[in-house]
Amino acid sequence: MRLNKPATAVAAALTLTVTLALTGCSAERISPESVRDKADEKSGGAFGSVDCREAKCVALTFDAGPGPYTAELLDILAEEEVPATLFLLGKKHIDTYPELVVRSAEEGHELANHTWTHPRLTEVDRDEVRDQLLRTNEAIEELTGQTPTLMRPPQGRTDDTVAEVCEELGLAQVLWSVTAKDYSTNDSDLITERVLDQVDRDGIILLHDIYEGTVPAVPGIIEALKADGYTFVTVSQLMAPGVPEPGKVYR
């Protein structure tokens, strides 16, 4: 049975707002729609195959891979012709599955930064924040030739110091508007239900391809959203023709 969507969406938004309030970051949270509205055709953002000013778009994002389930995820995305944005983790992930990083890039997915060892960036000093992000960027660039322009702070925890370092490194901060809390369950049906109850146009869906129940939920999520008229894009495509600015926070 579907949960009440407005109530669920309000609860999710409230939870995220409270979490962000605790991080000490004074930056405005910017929506994809507002980025598009402020942009023009000269802004430089790449649409891909769809213009999200006209289409009902959604971005599927995965954190903390690659891992043992990532190859299966890539198979599903290829079969469904769905692009995703992958926020990659360094230690025991990029360095353990470099072939999956390369494959992800070759298959057209957007590669982004999720730090090297997943610390709460608000609890480490500026030099550690920089090292966590720079090391991951360099590892992705070495494997693929692509330098990430997006990052996601672990647990969504950011502050003014994190924003300043991200600006220096050319990284925009990307949070989310939909979370399945798949770290708390391996029930694929529940994960699917949580996503579908919260999703709306311009949604940024947070999932993890490191948990047993998540990847099996992906085909059902894709099928249901396609049937409801959604088009899948990467986070950067969601904002085109606008371009996310380094240091700023988007959700």
C-alpha positions in Angstrom: 0.0 0.0 0.0 1.3 3.5 -0.9 1.9 5.8 2.0 0.4 9.3 2.0 2.8 11.1 -0.4 2.4 14.7 0.9 2.9 13.7 4.5 5.9 11.5 3.7 7.5 14.3 1.6 7.0 16.8 4.3 8.5 14.5 6.9 11.5 13.8 4.7 12.1 17.5 4.1 11.8 18.2 7.8 14.3 15.5 8.7 16.8 16.9 6.1 16.2 20.5 7.2 16.9 19.6 10.9 20.0 17.6 9.9 21.4 20.5 7.9 20.6 23.0 10.6 22.9 21.0 12.9 25.9 21.2 10.6 26.5 24.9 10.9 26.5 25.6 7.1 25.0 29.0 6.3 24.8 28.3 2.6 21.5 28.5 0.8 20.1 25.1 -0.4 19.5 25.6 -4.2 17.0 23.7 -6.2 17.6 22.4 -9.7 14.7 24.4 -11.0 16.1 27.7 -9.6 19.5 26.9 -11.4 17.7 26.4 -14.7 15.5 29.5 -14.2 18.6 31.7 -13.7 20.5 30.3 -16.6 20.4 31.0 -20.3 21.7 29.0 -23.4 25.1 30.5 -22.9 25.5 29.2 -19.4 27.2 26.1 -20.6 25.3 23.3 -19.0 24.9 20.2 -21.2 21.3 18.9 -21.7 22.1 15.5 -22.9 19.1 14.0 -24.7 16.4 16.0 -22.8 15.6 19.5 -21.6 14.4 19.4 -18.0 12.7 22.7 -18.4 10.2 20.8 -20.5 10.5 17.2 -19.4 9.6 15.8 -16.0 13.1 14.8 -14.9 14.6 12.9 -12.0 18.2 12.1 -11.0 19.1 8.7 -9.7 22.2 8.8 -7.5 24.2 6.2 -5.7 26.6 6.7 -2.9 29.7 4.9 -1.5 30.5 2.5 -4.4 31.8 0.9 -6.3 31.3 -2.4 -4.5 30.2 -6.0 -5.0 26.8 -5.0 -6.3 27.9 -2.3 -8.7 28.4 -4.5 -11.7 24.8 -5.7 -11.4 23.6 -2.1 -11.1 25.5 -1.1 -14.2 23.9 -4.0 -16.1 20.4 -2.8 -15.0 21.1 0.8 -16.0 22.5 -0.2 -19.4 19.5 -2.4 -20.1 17.1 0.4 -19.1 19.2 3.1 -20.8 19.2 5.1 -17.6 22.1 7.4 -16.7 23.0 7.8 -13.0 25.3 10.0 -10.9 27.7 7.9 -8.9 29.2 9.5 -5.8 32.3 7.3 -5.4 34.2 6.4 -2.2 37.9 6.0 -2.3 39.4 3.5 0.2 38.3 -0.1 -0.4 36.1 1.1 -3.2 37.8 3.0 -6.1 41.1 1.3 -5.2 39.4 -2.1 -5.0 37.2 -2.0 -8.1 39.0 0.3 -10.5 37.5 -1.6 -13.5 34.0 -0.6 -12.4 35.0 3.1 -12.2 36.3 2.9 -15.7 33.2 1.0 -16.9 30.9 3.6 -15.2 32.6 6.4 -17.1 32.6 4.5 -20.4 28.9 3.8 -20.1 28.1 7.5 -19.7 27.4 7.9 -16.0 28.4 11.0 -14.1 31.2 10.3 -11.6 31.3 12.4 -8.5 33.2 12.6 -5.2 32.1 11.0 -1.8 35.5 11.4 0.0 38.2 8.9 0.5 37.3 7.3 3.9 33.8 8.7 4.5 34.4 10.9 7.6 32.0 13.4 8.8 33.6 16.4 7.2 32.2 18.7 9.8 34.3 16.9 12.4 37.7 17.1 10.8 40.0 20.0 10.1 40.3 22.0 6.9 43.4 20.1 5.7 41.7 16.8 6.2 38.6 17.9 4.3 40.9 19.0 1.4 42.8 15.7 1.5 39.6 13.6 1.5 38.3 15.3 -1.6 41.5 15.9 -3.5 42.6 12.3 -3.1 39.3 11.0 -4.5 39.2 13.4 -7.3 42.8 12.5 -8.3 42.0 8.7 -8.2 38.9 9.2 -10.5 40.8 11.4 -12.9 43.7 8.9 -13.1 41.4 6.1 -14.0 39.0 7.9 -16.4 40.5 11.2 -17.4 37.5 13.0 -15.9 37.8 15.4 -13.0 34.6 15.4 -10.8 32.8 18.7 -10.4 30.3 17.4 -7.8 30.6 16.0 -4.3 28.3 14.7 -1.7 29.3 15.1 2.0 29.0 11.9 4.0 25.6 11.9 5.9 24.9 15.3 4.2 27.0 17.0 6.9 28.5 20.2 5.7 29.5 23.6 7.1 31.2 26.8 6.0 34.7 25.3 6.0 33.6 22.4 3.8 31.9 24.9 1.4 35.1 26.9 1.2 37.3 23.9 0.5 34.8 22.7 -2.1 34.9 26.1 -3.8 38.7 26.0 -3.9 38.6 22.5 -5.5 35.9 23.3 -8.0 33.3 21.0 -6.4 29.6 21.8 -6.0 27.8 20.1 -3.1 24.9 17.8 -3.9 22.5 16.6 -1.3 19.1 14.9 -2.0 15.4 15.3 -1.9 14.5 11.6 -1.7 16.0 9.0 0.6 15.1 5.3 0.9 17.2 5.0 4.0 18.4 1.8 2.4 21.2 1.6 5.0 18.5 0.5 7.5 16.8 -2.3 5.5 17.5 -5.0 2.9 13.8 -5.1 2.0 13.8 -4.2 -1.7 10.0 -3.7 -1.7 10.3 -1.3 1.1 13.1 0.6 -0.5 11.0 0.9 -3.7 8.0 2.1 -1.7 10.0 4.8 0.1 11.4 6.2 -3.1 8.0 6.3 -4.9 6.3 7.9 -1.9 8.7 10.8 -1.9 9.7 11.4 -5.5 8.6 14.5 -7.4 9.7 16.4 -10.5 13.4 17.5 -10.2 14.0 14.9 -7.5 17.4 13.8 -6.5 17.1 10.2 -5.3 19.7 8.9 -2.8 20.5 5.2 -2.8 23.6 3.1 -2.1 24.9 0.4 -4.3 26.8 -1.2 -1.4 23.7 -2.7 0.3 22.2 -6.1 -0.5 18.6 -4.9 -0.9 19.2 -1.8 -2.9 20.2 -2.9 -6.4 17.3 -5.4 -6.6 15.0 -2.5 -6.0 16.3 -0.4 -8.9 14.4 -2.1 -11.8 11.0 -1.6 -10.0 11.9 2.1 -9.2 12.8 2.7 -12.9 9.8 0.9 -14.2 7.4 2.8 -12.0 8.9 6.2 -12.6 9.0 5.7 -16.4 5.4 4.7 -16.3 4.6 7.9 -14.4 6.3 10.0 -17.2 9.7 10.6 -15.6 12.9 10.9 -17.6 16.1 10.0 -15.9 19.1 12.4 -16.1 22.3 13.0 -14.3 22.5 15.7 -11.6 24.3 18.0 -14.0 21.8 17.5 -16.7 19.0 18.2 -14.3 20.3 21.7 -13.9 21.1 22.5 -17.5 21.5 24.9 -19.1 22.7 26.1 -15.7 25.9 24.8 -14.1 26.2 24.0 -10.4 28.7 26.4 -8.8 31.6 25.2 -6.7 31.0 25.4 -3.0 27.2 25.9 -3.3 24.8 23.4 -1.9 22.1 21.8 -4.1 19.1 19.6 -3.4 
